């Protein structure tokens, strides 16, 4: 995505927007947490300071994202754009 063709979770050209999905049969088994933890760790290793994502307002995955450090950045008509810092220093 880019400024000219942004996704729902687009914040800046310097902040990668991520998207994951877990098939219904595997939800609640820690697959999403593992995927996101791995993505955050990989971003940290590559020197990427922040990640963004978009989630629908009523999606219970918001609790997972928040538990991994994502916070609401903006609302976009039924969805929330969330950001997290990938560094150990969350300030």
PABA-18544 format. One line per field, with one value per atom (N, C-alpha, C, O): residue number from 1; residue in one letter; atom name; x, y, z. Coordinates in nm, 3 decimals, padded with zeros to 5 digits. Atoms other than C-alpha are relative to their C-alpha. Layout:
BEGIN
nr: [NUM|...]
rest: [A|...]
atom: [CA|...]
X: [X|...]
Y: [Y|...]
Z: [Z|...]
REM end
This chain:
BEGIN
nr: [1|1|1|1|2|2|2|2|3|3|3|3|4|4|4|4|5|5|5|5|6|6|6|6|7|7|7|7|8|8|8|8|9|9|9|9|10|10|10|10|11|11|11|11|12|12|12|12|13|13|13|13|14|14|14|14|15|15|15|15|16|16|16|16|17|17|17|17|18|18|18|18|19|19|19|19|20|20|20|20|21|21|21|21|22|22|22|22|23|23|23|23|24|24|24|24|25|25|25|25|26|26|26|26|27|27|27|27|28|28|28|28|29|29|29|29|30|30|30|30|31|31|31|31|32|32|32|32|33|33|33|33|34|34|34|34|35|35|35|35|36|36|36|36|37|37|37|37|38|38|38|38|39|39|39|39|40|40|40|40|41|41|41|41|42|42|42|42|43|43|43|43|44|44|44|44|45|45|45|45|46|46|46|46|47|47|47|47|48|48|48|48|49|49|49|49|50|50|50|50|51|51|51|51|52|52|52|52|53|53|53|53|54|54|54|54|55|55|55|55|56|56|56|56|57|57|57|57|58|58|58|58|59|59|59|59|60|60|60|60|61|61|61|61|62|62|62|62|63|63|63|63|64|64|64|64|65|65|65|65|66|66|66|66|67|67|67|67|68|68|68|68|69|69|69|69|70|70|70|70|71|71|71|71|72|72|72|72|73|73|73|73|74|74|74|74|75|75|75|75|76|76|76|76|77|77|77|77|78|78|78|78|79|79|79|79|80|80|80|80|81|81|81|81|82|82|82|82|83|83|83|83|84|84|84|84|85|85|85|85|86|86|86|86|87|87|87|87|88|88|88|88|89|89|89|89|90|90|90|90|91|91|91|91]
rest: [X|X|X|X|X|X|X|X|X|X|X|X|X|X|X|X|X|X|X|X|X|X|X|X|X|X|X|X|X|X|X|X|X|X|X|X|X|X|X|X|X|X|X|X|X|X|X|X|X|X|X|X|X|X|X|X|X|X|X|X|X|X|X|X|X|X|X|X|X|X|X|X|X|X|X|X|X|X|X|X|X|X|X|X|X|X|X|X|X|X|X|X|X|X|X|X|X|X|X|X|X|X|X|X|X|X|X|X|X|X|X|X|X|X|X|X|X|X|X|X|X|X|X|X|X|X|X|X|X|X|X|X|X|X|X|X|X|X|X|X|X|X|X|X|X|X|X|X|X|X|X|X|X|X|X|X|X|X|X|X|X|X|X|X|X|X|X|X|X|X|X|X|X|X|X|X|X|X|X|X|X|X|X|X|X|X|X|X|X|X|X|X|X|X|X|X|X|X|X|X|X|X|X|X|X|X|X|X|X|X|X|X|X|X|X|X|X|X|X|X|X|X|X|X|X|X|X|X|X|X|X|X|X|X|X|X|X|X|X|X|X|X|X|X|X|X|X|X|X|X|X|X|X|X|X|X|X|X|X|X|X|X|X|X|X|X|X|X|X|X|X|X|X|X|X|X|X|X|X|X|X|X|X|X|X|X|X|X|X|X|X|X|X|X|X|X|X|X|X|X|X|X|X|X|X|X|X|X|X|X|X|X|X|X|X|X|X|X|X|X|X|X|X|X|X|X|X|X|X|X|X|X|X|X|X|X|X|X|X|X|X|X|X|X|X|X|X|X|X|X|X|X|X|X|X|X|X|X|X|X|X|X|X|X]
atom: [N|CA|C|O|N|CA|C|O|N|CA|C|O|N|CA|C|O|N|CA|C|O|N|CA|C|O|N|CA|C|O|N|CA|C|O|N|CA|C|O|N|CA|C|O|N|CA|C|O|N|CA|C|O|N|CA|C|O|N|CA|C|O|N|CA|C|O|N|CA|C|O|N|CA|C|O|N|CA|C|O|N|CA|C|O|N|CA|C|O|N|CA|C|O|N|CA|C|O|N|CA|C|O|N|CA|C|O|N|CA|C|O|N|CA|C|O|N|CA|C|O|N|CA|C|O|N|CA|C|O|N|CA|C|O|N|CA|C|O|N|CA|C|O|N|CA|C|O|N|CA|C|O|N|CA|C|O|N|CA|C|O|N|CA|C|O|N|CA|C|O|N|CA|C|O|N|CA|C|O|N|CA|C|O|N|CA|C|O|N|CA|C|O|N|CA|C|O|N|CA|C|O|N|CA|C|O|N|CA|C|O|N|CA|C|O|N|CA|C|O|N|CA|C|O|N|CA|C|O|N|CA|C|O|N|CA|C|O|N|CA|C|O|N|CA|C|O|N|CA|C|O|N|CA|C|O|N|CA|C|O|N|CA|C|O|N|CA|C|O|N|CA|C|O|N|CA|C|O|N|CA|C|O|N|CA|C|O|N|CA|C|O|N|CA|C|O|N|CA|C|O|N|CA|C|O|N|CA|C|O|N|CA|C|O|N|CA|C|O|N|CA|C|O|N|CA|C|O|N|CA|C|O|N|CA|C|O|N|CA|C|O|N|CA|C|O|N|CA|C|O|N|CA|C|O|N|CA|C|O|N|CA|C|O|N|CA|C|O|N|CA|C|O|N|CA|C|O|N|CA|C|O|N|CA|C|O|N|CA|C|O|N|CA|C|O|N|CA|C|O|N|CA|C|O|N|CA|C|O]
X: [00.084|00.000|00.088|00.206|-00.075|00.105|-00.095|-00.215|00.082|-00.015|-00.104|-00.217|00.091|-00.173|-00.104|-00.209|00.090|-00.340|00.001|00.045|-00.012|-00.375|-00.098|-00.209|00.090|-00.520|-00.069|-00.038|00.072|-00.755|00.094|00.068|-00.092|-00.460|00.120|00.215|-00.113|-00.230|00.013|-00.084|-00.028|-00.066|00.106|00.093|-00.114|00.259|00.079|00.077|-00.083|00.489|00.114|00.171|-00.110|00.746|-00.048|00.034|00.056|00.511|-00.071|-00.177|00.066|00.432|-00.136|-00.153|00.132|00.068|-00.002|00.030|00.003|00.025|-00.144|-00.237|00.131|-00.266|00.020|00.103|-00.006|-00.316|-00.143|-00.238|00.129|-00.601|00.026|00.127|-00.008|-00.657|-00.132|-00.240|00.122|-00.902|-00.081|-00.024|00.086|-01.201|00.035|00.030|-00.030|-01.102|00.124|00.142|-00.124|-00.768|-00.004|00.093|00.009|-00.892|-00.006|-00.065|-00.002|-00.834|00.107|00.115|-00.104|-00.539|00.139|00.239|-00.129|-00.264|00.069|00.181|-00.061|-00.200|00.018|00.125|-00.008|-00.277|00.107|00.182|-00.102|-00.061|00.140|00.229|-00.130|00.228|00.035|00.148|-00.024|00.191|00.040|00.140|-00.029|00.181|00.130|00.208|-00.125|00.462|00.120|00.221|-00.108|00.677|00.019|00.132|-00.009|00.595|00.064|00.148|-00.056|00.675|00.149|00.229|-00.141|01.002|00.083|00.194|-00.070|01.101|00.017|00.122|-00.009|01.022|00.109|00.188|-00.103|01.237|00.139|00.227|-00.131|01.526|00.042|00.161|-00.028|01.500|00.005|00.025|-00.007|01.495|-00.125|-00.121|00.129|01.130|-00.062|-00.090|00.040|01.007|-00.146|-00.179|00.143|00.629|-00.067|-00.017|00.087|00.359|-00.141|-00.178|00.141|-00.002|-00.087|-00.041|00.099|-00.314|-00.137|-00.155|00.137|-00.684|-00.087|-00.067|00.089|-00.955|-00.141|-00.158|00.138|-01.333|-00.033|00.016|00.037|-01.489|-00.046|-00.014|00.059|-01.668|00.083|00.035|-00.084|-01.381|00.069|00.145|-00.062|-01.274|00.152|00.217|-00.146|-00.917|00.064|00.184|-00.055|-00.877|00.065|00.166|-00.057|-00.811|00.139|00.230|-00.130|-00.525|00.098|00.210|-00.089|-00.378|00.043|00.161|-00.032|-00.398|00.097|00.186|-00.088|-00.230|00.143|00.237|-00.133|00.064|00.053|00.153|-00.051|00.100|-00.062|-00.023|00.066|-00.123|-00.097|-00.168|00.095|-00.319|-00.073|-00.022|00.082|-00.595|00.067|00.114|-00.058|-00.466|-00.111|-00.111|00.110|-00.781|-00.116|-00.100|00.120|-01.133|-00.035|-00.028|00.032|-01.238|-00.132|-00.132|00.131|-01.611|-00.019|-00.038|00.022|-01.649|00.127|00.120|-00.125|-01.282|00.092|00.077|-00.098|-00.998|00.138|00.173|-00.141|-00.642|00.078|00.063|-00.079|-00.399|00.147|00.187|-00.145|-00.025|00.068|00.014|-00.084|00.245|00.144|00.184|-00.144|00.610|00.064|00.021|-00.064|00.840|00.123|00.175|-00.119|01.128|-00.035|-00.152|00.020|01.174|-00.050|-00.124|00.042|01.122|-00.135|-00.142|00.135|00.744|-00.042|-00.161|00.037|00.758|-00.029|-00.062]
Y: [-00.118|00.000|00.124|00.120|-00.124|00.357|00.117|00.099|-00.120|00.712|00.009|00.053|-00.007|00.688|-00.112|-00.098|00.115|00.352|-00.063|-00.176|00.048|00.317|-00.111|-00.116|00.098|00.020|00.064|00.178|-00.056|00.069|00.029|00.121|-00.019|00.042|00.085|00.091|-00.082|00.276|00.122|00.193|-00.115|00.536|00.087|00.209|-00.072|00.632|-00.093|-00.215|00.086|00.507|-00.068|-00.166|00.058|00.433|-00.103|-00.164|00.096|00.214|-00.110|-00.086|00.109|-00.125|-00.035|-00.040|00.046|-00.229|-00.152|-00.207|00.146|-00.594|-00.049|00.022|00.063|-00.827|-00.150|-00.211|00.145|-01.179|-00.053|00.023|00.067|-01.427|-00.140|-00.203|00.135|-01.748|-00.070|-00.016|00.072|-02.008|-00.028|-00.051|00.017|-02.052|-00.121|-00.112|00.121|-02.405|00.014|-00.062|-00.018|-02.276|00.120|00.145|-00.118|-01.965|-00.043|-00.146|00.028|-01.957|-00.099|-00.137|00.098|-02.196|00.063|-00.007|-00.068|-01.931|00.024|00.075|-00.017|-01.927|00.149|00.190|-00.144|-01.554|00.067|00.151|-00.056|-01.467|-00.035|00.050|00.043|-01.669|00.077|00.123|-00.075|-01.504|00.144|00.193|-00.140|-01.152|00.017|00.108|-00.009|-01.212|-00.017|00.052|00.024|-01.345|00.121|00.161|-00.119|-01.048|00.118|00.188|-00.109|-00.801|-00.023|00.070|00.032|-00.979|00.019|00.070|-00.017|-00.985|00.147|00.190|-00.145|-00.614|00.061|00.142|-00.050|-00.543|-00.033|00.053|00.043|-00.744|00.079|00.102|-00.073|-00.550|00.151|00.227|-00.143|-00.212|00.078|00.200|-00.066|-00.139|00.038|-00.048|-00.050|00.078|-00.017|-00.025|00.011|00.046|-00.085|-00.101|00.073|-00.168|00.051|00.097|-00.037|-00.087|-00.114|-00.203|00.095|-00.290|00.063|00.164|-00.045|-00.241|-00.117|-00.231|00.104|-00.434|00.058|00.174|-00.047|-00.410|00.024|-00.045|-00.040|-00.247|-00.116|-00.121|00.109|-00.565|-00.129|-00.233|00.119|-00.808|-00.026|00.060|00.028|-00.977|-00.009|-00.009|00.003|-00.997|00.128|00.131|-00.125|-00.638|-00.026|00.036|00.032|-00.787|-00.062|-00.031|00.059|-00.995|00.109|00.114|-00.106|-00.693|00.089|00.123|-00.084|-00.482|-00.071|-00.008|00.073|-00.757|-00.007|-00.032|00.000|-00.741|00.142|00.161|-00.137|-00.363|00.092|00.208|-00.087|-00.231|00.091|00.048|-00.097|00.084|00.067|00.077|-00.065|00.261|00.130|00.209|-00.120|00.529|00.086|00.208|-00.074|00.626|-00.095|-00.217|00.076|00.514|00.035|00.151|-00.019|00.466|-00.068|-00.174|00.052|00.404|-00.149|-00.221|00.141|00.067|-00.080|-00.198|00.069|-00.018|00.092|00.214|-00.073|00.085|-00.029|-00.144|00.016|00.146|-00.001|00.088|00.015|00.028|00.001|-00.040|-00.007|00.085|-00.069|-00.073|00.047|-00.085|00.039|00.047|-00.018|-00.004|-00.136|-00.220|00.131|-00.294|-00.006|-00.115|-00.002|-00.185|-00.042|-00.039|00.038|-00.304|00.119|00.101|-00.123|00.058|00.042|00.092|-00.029|00.109|00.144|00.176|-00.139|00.481|00.079|00.197]
Z: [00.000|00.000|00.000|00.037|00.007|-00.049|00.025|00.043|-00.018|-00.004|-00.112|-00.087|00.114|-00.352|-00.001|-00.065|-00.003|-00.281|00.140|00.157|-00.139|00.098|00.035|-00.017|-00.059|00.282|00.119|00.156|-00.115|00.577|00.117|00.195|-00.111|00.817|-00.035|00.043|00.043|00.624|00.091|00.116|-00.083|00.848|-00.066|-00.070|00.055|00.675|-00.090|-00.070|00.084|00.400|00.076|00.028|-00.079|00.673|00.102|00.171|-00.095|00.880|-00.078|-00.135|00.073|00.726|00.060|00.182|-00.040|00.737|-00.012|-00.118|00.002|00.830|-00.002|00.036|00.003|00.779|00.018|-00.049|-00.020|00.908|00.006|00.027|-00.016|00.912|00.054|00.022|-00.056|01.102|-00.035|-00.009|00.036|00.973|00.126|00.233|-00.118|01.206|00.087|00.210|-00.078|01.311|00.088|00.183|-00.077|01.445|00.094|00.165|-00.088|01.629|00.145|00.178|-00.143|02.002|00.041|00.158|-00.029|01.978|00.007|00.019|-00.010|01.987|-00.134|-00.137|00.132|01.612|-00.033|-00.078|00.027|01.575|00.084|00.034|-00.090|01.876|-00.051|-00.053|00.052|01.731|-00.128|-00.144|00.124|01.388|00.030|-00.023|-00.030|01.532|00.077|00.047|-00.077|01.782|-00.093|-00.079|00.096|01.499|-00.091|-00.118|00.084|01.275|00.074|00.019|-00.080|01.553|00.023|00.011|-00.021|01.630|-00.127|-00.121|00.128|01.263|-00.034|-00.081|00.025|01.227|00.088|00.041|-00.093|01.535|-00.052|-00.053|00.051|01.388|-00.124|-00.146|00.123|01.062|00.020|-00.075|-00.029|01.238|-00.037|-00.052|00.029|01.158|00.133|00.216|-00.131|01.444|00.037|00.155|-00.028|01.410|-00.106|-00.218|00.091|01.249|00.019|00.127|-00.011|01.173|-00.051|-00.122|00.050|01.110|00.011|00.080|-00.007|01.062|00.045|00.001|-00.051|01.244|00.012|00.050|-00.012|01.236|00.147|00.236|-00.136|01.541|00.087|00.206|-00.080|01.651|-00.002|00.043|00.009|01.588|00.135|00.182|-00.129|01.915|-00.006|00.099|00.013|01.777|00.052|00.079|-00.057|01.901|00.135|00.169|-00.132|02.246|-00.016|00.061|00.029|02.102|-00.039|00.013|00.046|01.925|00.116|00.129|-00.115|02.241|00.095|00.151|-00.091|02.445|-00.052|00.024|00.060|02.202|-00.022|-00.091|00.003|02.235|-00.102|-00.110|00.097|01.957|00.073|00.164|-00.055|02.044|-00.115|-00.226|00.102|01.856|-00.046|00.035|00.061|01.620|-00.061|-00.044|00.061|01.427|-00.030|-00.035|00.038|01.337|-00.144|-00.184|00.141|00.976|-00.033|-00.096|00.037|00.946|00.019|-00.079|-00.030|01.117|00.024|00.058|-00.031|01.156|00.080|00.079|-00.081|01.384|-00.057|-00.082|00.037|01.270|00.130|00.214|-00.122|01.538|-00.035|-00.143|00.015|01.583|00.117|00.228|-00.109|01.785|-00.031|-00.147|00.014|01.845|00.009|00.088|00.002|01.773|00.089|00.114|-00.084|01.994|00.142|00.181|-00.140|02.351|00.080|00.176|-00.066|02.460|-00.055|-00.167|00.046|02.434|00.026|00.013|-00.030|02.525|-00.124|-00.114]
REM end
